[in-house]
Amino acid sequence: MAGNYYQPFSVRVPEELLDKIKRLAGMNKRSANKQVEFILEKYVEEWEGENGPILPPES
């Protein structure tokens, strides 16, 4: 992946959870999309810290 390209990814989220994510995003001065990205990055970092790096698929 080159540059600042972000691959589109759709996910269905219960309305109540999305509302909470939007509130968190506002408190952190982020868009809801950036808040979800932040949450996912933190989760992956934590997982890799406990289990080792997730390697890219072999080509």
PyMOL CGO cylinders between C-alpha atoms (Angstrom):
from pymol import cmd
from pymol.cgo import CYLINDER

trace = [
    CYLINDER, 0.00, 0.00, 0.00, 1.51, 3.31, -1.04, 0.3, 1, 1, 1, 1, 1, 1,
    CYLINDER, 1.51, 3.31, -1.04, 0.86, 6.86, 0.12, 0.3, 1, 1, 1, 1, 1, 1,
    CYLINDER, 0.86, 6.86, 0.12, -2.14, 7.75, 2.21, 0.3, 1, 1, 1, 1, 1, 1,
    CYLINDER, -2.14, 7.75, 2.21, -4.56, 5.38, 0.53, 0.3, 1, 1, 1, 1, 1, 1,
    CYLINDER, -4.56, 5.38, 0.53, -7.08, 3.86, 2.89, 0.3, 1, 1, 1, 1, 1, 1,
    CYLINDER, -7.08, 3.86, 2.89, -8.98, 0.86, 1.60, 0.3, 1, 1, 1, 1, 1, 1,
    CYLINDER, -8.98, 0.86, 1.60, -12.72, 1.26, 2.13, 0.3, 1, 1, 1, 1, 1, 1,
    CYLINDER, -12.72, 1.26, 2.13, -14.20, -1.21, 4.60, 0.3, 1, 1, 1, 1, 1, 1,
    CYLINDER, -14.20, -1.21, 4.60, -17.84, -1.40, 5.64, 0.3, 1, 1, 1, 1, 1, 1,
    CYLINDER, -17.84, -1.40, 5.64, -18.96, -2.80, 8.95, 0.3, 1, 1, 1, 1, 1, 1,
    CYLINDER, -18.96, -2.80, 8.95, -22.41, -3.06, 10.49, 0.3, 1, 1, 1, 1, 1, 1,
    CYLINDER, -22.41, -3.06, 10.49, -22.53, -1.73, 14.04, 0.3, 1, 1, 1, 1, 1, 1,
    CYLINDER, -22.53, -1.73, 14.04, -25.49, -1.66, 16.41, 0.3, 1, 1, 1, 1, 1, 1,
    CYLINDER, -25.49, -1.66, 16.41, -26.90, 1.86, 16.67, 0.3, 1, 1, 1, 1, 1, 1,
    CYLINDER, -26.90, 1.86, 16.67, -26.24, 2.09, 20.42, 0.3, 1, 1, 1, 1, 1, 1,
    CYLINDER, -26.24, 2.09, 20.42, -22.57, 1.18, 19.95, 0.3, 1, 1, 1, 1, 1, 1,
    CYLINDER, -22.57, 1.18, 19.95, -22.17, 3.64, 17.07, 0.3, 1, 1, 1, 1, 1, 1,
    CYLINDER, -22.17, 3.64, 17.07, -23.67, 6.39, 19.23, 0.3, 1, 1, 1, 1, 1, 1,
    CYLINDER, -23.67, 6.39, 19.23, -21.10, 5.64, 21.94, 0.3, 1, 1, 1, 1, 1, 1,
    CYLINDER, -21.10, 5.64, 21.94, -18.26, 5.66, 19.39, 0.3, 1, 1, 1, 1, 1, 1,
    CYLINDER, -18.26, 5.66, 19.39, -19.46, 9.02, 18.10, 0.3, 1, 1, 1, 1, 1, 1,
    CYLINDER, -19.46, 9.02, 18.10, -19.51, 10.40, 21.66, 0.3, 1, 1, 1, 1, 1, 1,
    CYLINDER, -19.51, 10.40, 21.66, -15.99, 9.14, 22.29, 0.3, 1, 1, 1, 1, 1, 1,
    CYLINDER, -15.99, 9.14, 22.29, -14.87, 10.61, 18.97, 0.3, 1, 1, 1, 1, 1, 1,
    CYLINDER, -14.87, 10.61, 18.97, -16.26, 14.00, 19.92, 0.3, 1, 1, 1, 1, 1, 1,
    CYLINDER, -16.26, 14.00, 19.92, -14.55, 13.90, 23.31, 0.3, 1, 1, 1, 1, 1, 1,
    CYLINDER, -14.55, 13.90, 23.31, -11.27, 13.08, 21.55, 0.3, 1, 1, 1, 1, 1, 1,
    CYLINDER, -11.27, 13.08, 21.55, -11.77, 15.61, 18.74, 0.3, 1, 1, 1, 1, 1, 1,
    CYLINDER, -11.77, 15.61, 18.74, -11.85, 12.87, 16.09, 0.3, 1, 1, 1, 1, 1, 1,
    CYLINDER, -11.85, 12.87, 16.09, -14.31, 11.78, 13.47, 0.3, 1, 1, 1, 1, 1, 1,
    CYLINDER, -14.31, 11.78, 13.47, -16.17, 8.55, 14.19, 0.3, 1, 1, 1, 1, 1, 1,
    CYLINDER, -16.17, 8.55, 14.19, -14.10, 6.90, 11.44, 0.3, 1, 1, 1, 1, 1, 1,
    CYLINDER, -14.10, 6.90, 11.44, -10.81, 8.01, 13.02, 0.3, 1, 1, 1, 1, 1, 1,
    CYLINDER, -10.81, 8.01, 13.02, -12.05, 6.86, 16.43, 0.3, 1, 1, 1, 1, 1, 1,
    CYLINDER, -12.05, 6.86, 16.43, -12.78, 3.38, 15.07, 0.3, 1, 1, 1, 1, 1, 1,
    CYLINDER, -12.78, 3.38, 15.07, -9.36, 3.33, 13.37, 0.3, 1, 1, 1, 1, 1, 1,
    CYLINDER, -9.36, 3.33, 13.37, -7.73, 4.33, 16.69, 0.3, 1, 1, 1, 1, 1, 1,
    CYLINDER, -7.73, 4.33, 16.69, -9.61, 1.59, 18.58, 0.3, 1, 1, 1, 1, 1, 1,
    CYLINDER, -9.61, 1.59, 18.58, -8.63, -1.05, 16.02, 0.3, 1, 1, 1, 1, 1, 1,
    CYLINDER, -8.63, -1.05, 16.02, -4.96, 0.02, 16.04, 0.3, 1, 1, 1, 1, 1, 1,
    CYLINDER, -4.96, 0.02, 16.04, -4.83, -0.15, 19.84, 0.3, 1, 1, 1, 1, 1, 1,
    CYLINDER, -4.83, -0.15, 19.84, -6.44, -3.60, 19.84, 0.3, 1, 1, 1, 1, 1, 1,
    CYLINDER, -6.44, -3.60, 19.84, -3.96, -4.94, 17.27, 0.3, 1, 1, 1, 1, 1, 1,
    CYLINDER, -3.96, -4.94, 17.27, -1.01, -3.42, 19.15, 0.3, 1, 1, 1, 1, 1, 1,
    CYLINDER, -1.01, -3.42, 19.15, -2.22, -5.06, 22.38, 0.3, 1, 1, 1, 1, 1, 1,
    CYLINDER, -2.22, -5.06, 22.38, -2.77, -8.41, 20.66, 0.3, 1, 1, 1, 1, 1, 1,
    CYLINDER, -2.77, -8.41, 20.66, 0.67, -8.33, 19.05, 0.3, 1, 1, 1, 1, 1, 1,
    CYLINDER, 0.67, -8.33, 19.05, 2.22, -7.38, 22.39, 0.3, 1, 1, 1, 1, 1, 1,
    CYLINDER, 2.22, -7.38, 22.39, 0.77, -10.53, 23.94, 0.3, 1, 1, 1, 1, 1, 1,
    CYLINDER, 0.77, -10.53, 23.94, 1.07, -12.90, 20.97, 0.3, 1, 1, 1, 1, 1, 1,
    CYLINDER, 1.07, -12.90, 20.97, 3.79, -11.59, 18.66, 0.3, 1, 1, 1, 1, 1, 1,
    CYLINDER, 3.79, -11.59, 18.66, 3.56, -9.78, 15.34, 0.3, 1, 1, 1, 1, 1, 1,
    CYLINDER, 3.56, -9.78, 15.34, 0.86, -10.53, 12.82, 0.3, 1, 1, 1, 1, 1, 1,
    CYLINDER, 0.86, -10.53, 12.82, 2.73, -11.17, 9.62, 0.3, 1, 1, 1, 1, 1, 1,
    CYLINDER, 2.73, -11.17, 9.62, 1.39, -10.15, 6.21, 0.3, 1, 1, 1, 1, 1, 1,
    CYLINDER, 1.39, -10.15, 6.21, 0.17, -12.98, 3.97, 0.3, 1, 1, 1, 1, 1, 1,
    CYLINDER, 0.17, -12.98, 3.97, 2.84, -14.64, 1.86, 0.3, 1, 1, 1, 1, 1, 1,
    CYLINDER, 2.84, -14.64, 1.86, 2.73, -13.67, -1.79, 0.3, 1, 1, 1, 1, 1, 1,
]
cmd.load_cgo(trace, "trace")
